[in-house]
Amino acid sequence: MIYLVYGISDCPSCLRACADLMDKGVEYVFINCDFSKTYRDKLKVKFNWSTFPIIIEAEHKEKSLIGGYVQLKEHLSNLGL
């Protein structure tokens, strides 16, 4: 399992999400969305999530939306991490 963190490099919640995943030893990829507002807008529509980070749990070809930073913390807690 891997987490995809769509984020903005100077976003505190995006950075905290990455730090939490790193601290828990969970594999993740940070996808930097700084450079294209159009791309960010498309992601918001695609995932039906209006803020960043947008965090996705991916396993094989299955992907599911976790949500933002608050939802990630809850998700990790539910996993016992």
N, C-alpha and C positions, 0 to 999 in steps of 0.2 A: 504494500500500500504506500502511496505517495500523496502528498498534499501539494496542490498548486495554489500559490498565493499571488493573485493578480493585485499588484499594488503600485504605489507611487513612492519614489525613493525618499521623499522628505515627509511622509505621512507617519505620524507617531503610532497610530494603530497598526499600520502595515509593518512597521519595524518591530513593534511589540509581538505581533503574530509570528514573525520569523524568529525572534528571540525565544519565544515560548516553545516553538517547535524544535529549535536547536537545543534548548535546555533539556527537553524531554527525549532527545535522541531520535526524533522522528524525521524520516526523510521528507524533504520538501524542495520545491523549486520556486524561486521568486521570479515572477514575470513582470518586468519593469514596464509600466504603462505611461511613463512620463511624457513621451514624445508625441503622442497623437491623441488629441481630444476626441476625434472621430472614433478611434479604436476603443477608447474608454466608454464612449456612449454606446457603441455596439455591444460591448461586454455587459453593460448594465441591462440592456434589452435582452440579450441572449440568456442571461442567468436570472433575470427578473430581480435584480438587487441594485439598489440605488446609491450605495456608498462603497468606498474602498477601505480595507481590502475586500476582495471577493475570494473566498477560500473554497476550494473544490477538493473533495477526496476522490482519488482515482485508484482503481484496482483493475488491472488488465484493461479492458475496453470500457468498463463501467465507470461512470463519473457521477458524483452526487454533490449538490451544493451543501456546504456547511453553513455558509453565511459570512458574517463579518467577524471582527475580533471577539466580541462578546460571545457569539455563538461558538467560536472555536474553543474558547476557554471552557464553556459548558460541555462541549463535545469531548474534549480531552479529559475532563473530570469524570464524565460518564464512562470513559474507557479505563479509568483508574490511573491516569497519567498525571 
